[in-house]
């Protein structure tokens, strides 16, 4: 089985490592394959080692002046590349300097262990639009619509030999939170904050942090949540506007990768039932004063949380794995 993957970069760029009077000389180029970057807390959260086996590698570039550039290399025995930071000498070559209007890199791989799956981790919650009553969705590339279109495109124009799909598509964020809550050794290691990503922290002041706090709180004890995030985000008055966006009072959701309005409301109701009305933090007291509590409090939460999304491309084998974890 052969997989084919294309990476295209369309730019107008000049190589400027040399002085202009030396632009007629070639510049050395090498590719750093950093497919599986380790997170900041690598001692606590480590990815499983893996590899890809390259069959061939092609570089194709168009220059404004001078000859275009085409370089290709085939590996009859396969070039084994580990999925970590490795500079591969076989992918180093010289190209002429100049202004390029196209730089395209493509490579094909042999299947490893007879696997033809390319699995992503986009959940069903990514399908919900960001702006109410519109098709605006800043997570479009994570949506089922995109997944379906991309599968059709690759099968028609690239190759039908691999199965591109999202493993988490049948699940919502609240279901993923339920499953993740059992992996306690990762609770202090995981991050989902764009603001704090450079410092490997939770900023505690953005809608992404607030959403993650809400979606996990039904399953993780409050004191542990405060330890994970550094403070009780549900007791922060400064987060009220983001809270209103998440629960649907505001008509535009935060432009962040977060769950649906419905599942946020379900999670908030579960937290209220769990904590008890006498100890509610600020945002939950506010929620109780709104009409949303009555709207959602009578739902069958167990049924809502156990429902599996039908729009997905998982095999029966993979669906069974998900159900075994969820139930």
Secondary structure, 3 states (H helix, E strand, C coil): CEEEEEEEECCCEECCCCCHHHCCCEEEECCEECCCCCCCCCCCCCCCCCEEEEEEEEEEEEECCCCCEEEEEEEEEEEEEECCCEECHHHCEEEECCEEEEEEEEEEEECCCCCCEEEECCCHHHHCCCECCCCCCCCHHHCHHHHHHHHHHHHHHCCCCCEEEECCCCCCHHHHHHHHCCCHHHCCCCCCCCCCCCCCCCCCCCHHHHHHHHHHHCCCCHHHHHHHHCCCHHHCHHHHHHHHHHHCCCCECCCCCCCCHHHHHHHHHHHHHHHCHHHCCHHHHHHHHCCHHHHHHCCCHHHHHHCCCCCCCCCHHHHHHHHHHHC
